[in-house]
Amino acid sequence: MSIVDSAEGGHIHIYGSECSQVICDIFDMIVRGLRKVAPVLLNISSTSQSCNLVMSRYCTTNLFTDQKQTQFYAKFRPHYTSEIYNTIVEFCKESHSDFDLAVDVGCGSGQSTIPLTEYFKKVIGVDVSENQIANAAQNAENVTFKVSHAENLDFIQSNTVDLVTVAQALHWLDLEKFFSEVFRLLKPGGSFVTYGYGLFKLEPEAADNVVQHFYGNVLGNYWPEGRKIVEEKYMSITLPFPGWRRNDSLAIVKECTIDEFIGYMGSWSALNEYAKANPDINLLDIVRERLETSLISQTNQKAIKVTWPVFMLMGHTPISR
């Protein structure tokens, strides 16, 4: 079992199969006390440390495990566009790739996994949450889903993988152990791509004002620490690949109804934690009412346009190593 901390501070992640919520809560209280008497001791500034030292009151085995939340996740989370996968494929072509095997780590319910089946002979989706895997789409013959920690993928042979991807999940991982596995798995010249989407923007502005208030002011203290890294679009993360690069040119744009956006909110980890702490308050109903009132009174419409900025970090292993 390993304990890691992030630059944001305030909570703890405990990685390992023996992780329990009780242990998480104990370390959470310890760190809260330490921050009051010696905050400088826990102020991690270097890029590599801030990525590997991720503190949160959440254990990774407890993230996205609630059954209702994972159902919301599968149904309402945005789907990555074809432009994103074309970018990944073209990046693989820059180096050596047989397009035999791709491994999608932190795959959730498979939104980031299934599109890879169009390009690779075999795809393996991996997630630590059994409920997420249970909700994964099984609509491709060349995909397999596994429940496993990202830091231990011993069911995959060394030097057999053409591409490893991580969509919106790298910030939860023990990066030192994870990248050790990535280098073990990838063929010479293999590719690694991590990508995700940052903080959304809604149109019309009336809708954005409502949701941003709940996102930051109401749910602010309920977000796990890794969320800040996502909001910053992984700007603090450095990949251990020579010549790696970023791509910030893409976006996910979706037209949706109020109910569809409320469903997306239901997949938020912060919303799930808020509901546990405030069982008598149905926050989703409150947000829905505010959105309906705001949109109808100010714009006389119920349609919402949501834009998520996409970030991609990509690297190749050396062809000869």
N, C-alpha and C positions, 0 to 999 in steps of 0.2 A: 504494500500500500504506500502511496506517495501523496504528499500534500503540496499544493502549488498555489501561488499568489499572483494577482494581477495589479496593474498600476492604479486601478480605480479605488481599490481598498474597500474594507468593510465586511467581507465574508470569506468563506472558505470552500474550495473544491477538494474532495478526498477521492482519489482514484483507486480502484481496486475492487475485486469481486466481493470482498468482505465488507464493503462500505455500508453503513447504516445511517439512518437519519439521526439517531441518537448521537453518534460520533460527530456528525456534521454540526449538530446544535452545540455540542460541548466546545468544539474548536471555534465555532462562531462567537460564543461568549468570551472565550479567551482572547481572540483577536480584537473584539470590541474593547475589552479592557486595555490591551496593549496600545491600541490607537489613542486612547485617552491619555496615557502616561508617557508614551514614547512614539509618536506618529512618525518621526524621522526614521526609526528603525525599519518601518514597513514601507517607506517611500522608494519604490523601485523605479529607476529612470531609464536604464539601458533597454534597447529594443528587444534583445534576446531574452533578458530577464522578465520584462513585462509580459512577454508572450507565454513564457513557461511558468511564471508565478501567478497563476490565476486564482484569486480568492473569491469564494461565493458560499452562501449558505446552502447552495444546492449541491448535491452529489450528482455526478454525471448519470449514475444509474437511476436517479429520480427525475431526470429531465424528460418531459414529453411522454410520461408513462401513464398519466391519467387517461382512462378509456375515452371519456367524452372529449377531452382535449385532443387526443390523437385522431379522433374522428373528424373534428373541426379541421385539424391539420391536413388530413388527407383530402378533404372536400374543398377547403377554401384557401389554402396557401397558394400564392401565385406560381404559375408554371413558367419555367425558364423558356426563353424564345429559341427559335431555330437559329437565329443569328449567333446566339451564345454557343450552341453546339457546333455550328460551322466554324466558329473561331477556334474552338478546342481541336477539332479535326485538322484544320489547317496548321495549327501549331504542332500537332503530332507529326504531320507530314514534313515539317522542317528538319526533323531528326529521323532516326531509324524507327519505323513502326510497322509491324506486321498486321496490326489491328486484330490480333488474336484474342486478347483478354484485356478488359477494363475492369477496375475495381472502384466502386463508388462508396466512400467511407462516410459514415454519418448520413446514411441515405434516407432516413426518416421513412415515410410511406412510399418512397420510390419516385417522387416527382423528378428528381435529378438522375435517376437510374435508367428508367425505361427509354428515354431518348437515345441513350448510348447504344441500345440494342440495334439501332439502324446502321451503325458503323462498325461494330465489333462482333466477331464471331461468338463471343461469350462475354457476359457481363455478370459481375457479382456485386450485389448491394449489401452493405454491412451497417448495422446499427445496434447500439447497446440496448435499445428499448424493444421488448417483446411485443408490446402493443403497437408500436410503429410498424414493425415487420408484419404483424397480423393484418394491418390495414394496407399493406403494400399491394399494388396492382400486379396481378399474375397474368398479364395479357401478352406476354412475349415468351416464345419457346426457349430463347437463348439467355434467359436471365435466371439467376438464383439469388435468394435472399438468405442472409445469415445473421443470427444474433451473436454479436461479439464486441469486445472492446477494440477500439482502433489500434491500441498500442500492442496488441497481440493477435496477429493474423496468421498463426502457425498452420492453419488449414490450407494455406496457399503456398505453393512451392516457390523457392527462391528463383529469381531471374526468369520469371515466366510472364510477367505483366507488362503490357505496353503502355498503359495509362492508369494512373491513380488520380481520382478526383475527390474533392471535399467541397460540398456546397453548403455554405452557411453553417459550418460546424467546426471549423479549425480552431476557433477560440475556446472550445470546450476541452481540447486535447492536451495531454502531456507531450509537448512538441518534441522534446529530445528523444523520448521513447518512440513516438510515432514516426518521426523521420528516419530513425534507425530501421524501422520496419519497411518504410517506403523504399529506402535504398536497397534493402534485402530483396524486395519483391520485383523491382523494376529491372527490365532487361537493359543492357548497355544502350544508351540513346533513348531510353524510355522517357515518358513525359509525366509531369505532375502539374495539376491545375487545381487551385482553390479559388472559389468564386462565391458571390452572394449578392445580396441587395441591401442598400442602406436604408435610411429613414425615408418613408414614403412622403409624397406630397399630394394633397387632394385638390381637385377642382370641382365645384367653385370654392372660392376662398372661405365662404361661410362654413362649409363642411370641414375644411382644413382647420379652422380656428377651434371648432368644437372638439375634434379628435385630438389635436395636438395638446389641448388643455388636459384631457384625460390621460394621454400618453405620458406627459411629463409631470404634471402637477399632482394628479391623483395616483397614478401607478408608479411614479418615479422611484419610490423606495422599495418597490416589489420586483424590479427588474434584476435578474442575475448580473453579476459583474461583467461577464463576457459581452453583454449587450453593448456596452460603450465602445468596445473594439469594433463591433459591426457598424455602429453609427458613424464611426470614423473611417469606415470602409477599409479596414485592415492597413491603414497607413503606418501603424507601428510595427507591422510584421515584416521580417526579412526572411526570404527563402534561402535554404542552404544549397542553392544550385548556381553554378557559375553563369553569369549573363542572364539571370532571370529578369522578367519584366512584368509591368502592369498593363492592363487595358481598362480604361474608364470611359470608353466611348459608347457603351450600350445602356439600354434601359428596358424595364418591363412596364408596359402601359396596359391598363385594363379598365374597361367600362363596367361598372357594376351597380347593383341596386343597394339600397341601404341595408337590407337583410343580408346580402352577400358580404358586404363589408363587416357587418356585425359578426358574421360567421368567421371571417378572417381574424377579427379581434379575439374571438373565442379560442383561437389556437395560440394566443400569446402566453408565454410562461408567467409573465407578471399578472395577467388577468386571473390565471389559475391560482396563484399565490394570494392574490387579493380576495378571491372568493373563499379561500380557506380561512383567512383572517377575519373576514366580514361575511359570515354565512347568511345574514339576514338582509344583505344588500345585493340586489341583482343589478350589477353595474351595466351589463349589456342592455338591459331594458332602459336604463337611464340615458345611455348614449344614443340609443335608437330614438327615443323621444326627443332628445335635444337636436339630433340631426334632422328629424322630420320637421320639427318646428322651425329650425333655422333655414332649411332649404325651401320649404313652402312659403315662409313669410318673406324671404329675401330674394329668392330666385324662381319660385313657383315651379320647381322641378324636384324629382327624386333620384335622378341619375347622378352617379359620382364617377369621376375620372381619377384613377389612382396611378401615380408614376413612382416606381422604385428605381433609383440609380443603381446600376450594376457595376461591380468591381471584379476584376479577374487578376490573379497572380499566377504566373506560369514559369516553369523551369524544366530543363532537360538534364538527365544524368549524362555524363560523358560517354561517348561511344566506346572508347577504350578506357578501361579502369581495372 
